[in-house]
Amino acid sequence: MYLEHLVTFVNLAETLNFSKTALNLHMSQSAVSQAIASVERQLGVTLFYRSRKAVALTPAGRDLYDRIKPWLNEYNKSIQHVQQVERLVQTNLTIGYSGTPYENAVVPELVRAFGMKYPDVRIFLENYAHQELKEHLAHGSCDVIFTMPDIVAGIDNFAYHNLVVGEYCLIVPTELEDDGGEQLESPERSGRLPLSELDGRSLVFLDHRWCPPSQEQLQEEIRRKVAAAAGELDLAYVNNIATAHAMVKARQGLGIWANFVSDPRDSEDLRRVPLDTSIVPRYGVAILKQNQNEAARKFVAWLEKTGMVG
């Protein structure tokens, strides 16, 4: 099986559009079709559902993508690393993040600023869920990951560096201020909203498979407090914070997440109401304790000195 065919497959799995893949890879559309057909023929499976209106991955196609993409990333990194070693001019740094609204807005700025200070460092970004990020860091596929201490707790080989001490908030569309939104404020506790006052609200919770432990603990506390007040919750569960953010932006419920998760650009559209809870979220980066990557150590030290932005 040709490497070029696998590259074509991965690109098509991400675009789900033969024309876009052809444009991305500087190929003809017929060449893309031939490459995909070749992979399907060699594997003996169908990788894509095709119709006049849409292209979608089959279950076999999704499984192949999930397995091939990390391998292809490692292959490309290995090729570039060999070239860099030969030239002795650059160092690779792979940074992993989970794709919170804050990270999507801020990580590019951080990387650009760090790159300007250390132009010899070649930076790669990886976006995965928390469990995958931990595995990639443990196996050396990532050099640094943005994370929370409760997510990496108990892993002896990880060194966590805290950058932010935050607070959990209710995320509310700003127009609610003109429609009874004042009821979401609690002057008795310095503006912190008692959890029992979430009774009857439509809330967007994170599924336990993705949810950071401290947020899962908070969600359980909300359920208990509302139940103790003989109230009810209207809950929607989603499997990642980006979807939760989209649900709130679409006015399909109110969000529950740490203040450092919010996109700084949302200030005019969404507001944060601190919740009355003793659970304190923290945010920072983790590296391997025995990490020999000088660029990773520089990046962590630079973050600790300059702080987060936004």
C-alpha positions in Angstrom: 0.0 0.0 0.0 1.5 3.3 -1.1 2.0 6.0 1.5 0.6 8.6 -0.9 -2.7 6.7 -0.9 -2.9 6.7 2.9 -2.2 10.5 2.9 -5.1 10.9 0.4 -7.4 8.7 2.6 -6.6 10.8 5.7 -7.2 14.1 3.9 -10.5 12.9 2.4 -11.6 11.5 5.8 -11.1 15.1 7.2 -12.6 17.1 4.3 -15.3 14.5 3.2 -15.1 16.2 -0.2 -13.2 14.8 -3.2 -12.8 18.2 -4.8 -11.3 19.8 -1.6 -8.9 16.9 -1.2 -7.9 17.1 -4.8 -7.2 20.8 -4.3 -5.4 20.2 -1.0 -3.1 17.6 -2.4 -2.6 19.1 -5.9 -4.2 16.1 -7.5 -7.0 15.5 -10.0 -10.3 14.4 -8.6 -10.1 11.2 -10.5 -6.6 10.5 -9.0 -8.2 10.9 -5.5 -10.9 8.4 -6.4 -8.4 6.0 -7.8 -6.2 6.2 -4.6 -9.2 5.6 -2.4 -10.4 2.7 -4.6 -6.9 1.2 -4.4 -6.9 1.3 -0.5 -10.4 -0.2 -0.4 -9.4 -2.9 -2.8 -6.3 -3.9 -0.9 -8.1 -3.9 2.5 -11.3 -5.5 1.1 -13.5 -3.0 2.9 -15.6 0.1 2.0 -14.1 3.2 3.6 -16.6 5.8 2.5 -20.3 6.1 1.9 -20.8 8.0 -1.4 -23.8 9.7 -2.8 -24.4 12.7 -5.1 -24.8 15.0 -2.1 -22.5 13.8 0.5 -19.5 11.7 1.5 -19.2 10.0 4.9 -16.9 7.5 6.6 -18.1 4.0 7.1 -17.4 2.4 10.5 -14.3 0.7 9.0 -13.2 4.0 7.5 -13.5 5.8 10.9 -11.5 3.0 12.6 -8.8 3.2 9.9 -8.6 7.0 10.2 -8.3 6.8 14.0 -5.4 4.4 13.7 -3.6 5.8 10.7 -3.7 9.6 11.6 -1.5 9.3 14.7 0.9 7.0 12.8 1.0 9.4 9.9 1.7 12.3 12.2 4.5 10.3 13.8 5.9 9.4 10.4 5.9 13.1 9.3 7.5 14.2 12.5 10.2 11.4 12.2 11.1 12.5 8.7 11.3 16.1 9.7 13.2 15.3 12.8 15.8 13.3 10.8 16.2 16.3 8.5 16.6 18.6 11.5 19.2 16.4 13.2 21.1 16.4 9.9 21.0 20.2 9.7 21.5 20.7 13.5 19.4 23.9 13.4 16.0 23.1 14.8 14.3 21.3 17.7 10.8 19.8 17.6 8.1 20.6 20.1 4.7 18.9 20.1 2.0 20.6 22.2 -1.2 18.9 22.9 -4.5 20.5 23.9 -8.1 19.4 24.2 -9.7 22.1 22.2 -11.6 24.2 24.7 -12.9 27.5 23.4 -10.2 29.3 25.4 -7.5 27.1 23.9 -8.8 27.5 20.4 -8.6 31.3 20.8 -5.3 31.5 22.8 -3.0 28.6 21.9 -2.2 30.1 18.5 -1.2 33.4 20.1 1.0 31.6 22.7 2.6 29.5 20.0 3.3 32.5 17.8 4.8 34.5 20.7 6.9 31.6 21.8 8.1 31.0 18.3 9.1 34.6 17.9 11.3 34.3 21.0 12.7 30.9 20.0 12.7 30.8 16.2 14.8 27.7 16.1 12.0 25.6 17.6 9.7 23.8 15.2 6.2 23.5 16.8 3.5 21.0 16.2 0.0 21.0 17.6 -2.2 18.1 18.5 -5.9 18.2 19.5 -7.2 15.2 21.3 -9.5 14.4 24.3 -8.0 14.2 27.7 -7.3 10.4 27.7 -5.6 10.5 24.4 -3.5 13.5 25.5 -2.3 11.6 28.5 -1.4 8.5 26.4 0.5 10.6 23.9 2.5 12.4 26.6 3.3 9.1 28.3 4.4 7.5 25.0 6.4 10.6 23.9 4.1 11.6 21.0 3.5 14.9 22.8 6.1 16.9 24.7 3.7 19.2 26.6 0.0 19.0 27.2 -2.4 21.7 28.5 -4.5 20.0 31.2 -5.9 20.2 34.7 -4.2 18.6 37.7 -7.1 16.3 38.5 -6.9 14.9 35.0 -3.2 13.8 35.4 -3.3 13.0 39.1 -1.7 9.7 40.1 0.6 9.4 37.1 4.1 9.3 38.7 6.0 10.1 35.5 4.1 13.4 34.9 5.2 16.7 36.2 2.3 19.2 36.4 2.9 23.0 36.3 0.0 25.2 37.4 -0.7 28.4 35.5 -4.2 29.4 36.5 -6.4 29.0 39.6 -10.0 29.6 38.4 -13.6 29.2 39.5 -16.6 27.3 38.1 -19.2 29.4 36.5 -22.7 29.2 35.0 -22.4 30.4 31.3 -25.4 32.6 30.4 -26.3 34.4 27.2 -26.1 38.1 27.8 -29.7 38.8 26.6 -31.0 37.0 29.7 -29.9 40.1 31.7 -32.9 41.7 30.1 -35.2 38.8 30.6 -35.1 37.9 34.3 -31.3 37.4 34.2 -31.0 39.3 37.5 -32.3 36.2 39.2 -29.0 34.5 38.4 -27.1 36.9 40.7 -26.7 36.2 44.5 -25.7 39.3 46.5 -25.7 37.2 49.7 -22.5 35.5 48.6 -20.6 38.2 46.8 -22.3 37.4 43.5 -21.9 33.6 43.7 -25.0 31.7 42.6 -26.2 29.0 45.0 -26.4 25.7 43.2 -30.0 25.2 44.4 -31.1 28.2 42.3 -30.3 26.1 39.1 -33.7 24.4 39.7 -35.7 24.3 36.5 -32.9 25.5 34.3 -31.9 23.9 31.1 -28.2 22.9 31.6 -25.6 21.4 29.4 -23.4 18.9 31.2 -20.3 17.0 30.0 -20.5 13.3 29.6 -18.4 11.5 32.3 -16.1 9.9 29.7 -14.8 13.4 28.7 -15.5 15.4 31.8 -12.6 16.5 34.0 -12.9 14.9 37.5 -13.5 18.2 39.3 -16.3 19.2 36.9 -17.9 15.8 37.2 -17.8 16.3 41.0 -19.5 19.7 40.5 -22.2 18.3 38.3 -23.0 15.7 40.9 -23.1 18.4 43.6 -25.6 20.4 41.4 -27.8 17.3 41.1 -27.7 16.8 44.9 -28.4 20.4 45.8 -31.3 20.8 43.4 -32.8 17.4 44.5 -32.5 18.4 48.1 -34.5 21.5 47.4 -37.2 19.3 45.8 -36.3 20.7 42.4 -35.6 19.3 38.9 -33.0 19.8 36.2 -33.5 19.8 32.4 -30.1 18.3 31.4 -28.4 17.7 28.0 -25.2 15.7 28.0 -22.5 16.3 25.4 -19.2 14.6 24.8 -16.8 17.6 24.7 -16.5 21.2 25.7 -16.6 22.5 22.2 -20.1 21.0 21.7 -21.2 22.4 25.1 -20.0 25.8 24.0 -21.9 25.5 20.7 -25.0 24.4 22.5 -24.9 27.5 24.8 -24.1 29.8 21.8 -27.1 28.3 20.1 -29.3 29.1 23.1 -30.0 25.4 23.8 -29.1 25.6 27.5 -26.8 27.2 30.0 -23.2 26.0 30.3 -21.2 24.8 33.4 -17.5 25.2 33.1 -14.4 26.8 34.6 -13.8 30.5 33.7 -10.5 29.6 32.0 -12.4 27.4 29.5 -14.3 30.4 28.0 -13.3 32.0 24.8 -12.2 35.6 25.7 -14.0 36.8 22.5 -17.3 35.7 24.0 -17.6 38.5 26.5 -20.2 40.4 24.6 -22.3 37.3 23.9 -21.9 35.2 27.0 -21.4 36.1 30.6 -20.0 34.1 33.5 -21.9 33.8 36.8 -19.6 32.3 39.5 -21.1 29.3 41.3 -21.2 28.9 45.0 -19.1 25.8 45.4 -15.9 24.9 47.2 -14.6 23.0 44.2 -11.7 25.0 42.7 -10.5 24.2 39.2 -6.9 24.7 38.1 -5.2 24.7 34.7 -1.7 24.4 33.5 0.6 22.1 31.6 2.2 18.7 32.1 5.4 17.2 30.8 7.3 14.0 31.5 9.5 14.2 34.6 12.4 12.7 32.6 11.7 14.9 29.6 15.0 15.4 27.7 13.4 17.8 25.2 15.0 21.2 25.8 12.3 23.0 23.8 9.6 21.6 26.1 11.4 22.8 29.2 11.8 26.2 27.6 8.1 26.4 26.8 7.0 25.5 30.3 9.4 28.0 31.8 8.3 30.7 29.4 4.6 30.1 30.2 5.3 30.3 33.9 7.1 33.6 33.4 4.8 35.3 30.9 1.5 33.8 32.1 -1.6 32.9 30.1 -3.3 35.5 27.8 -6.9 36.5 27.2 
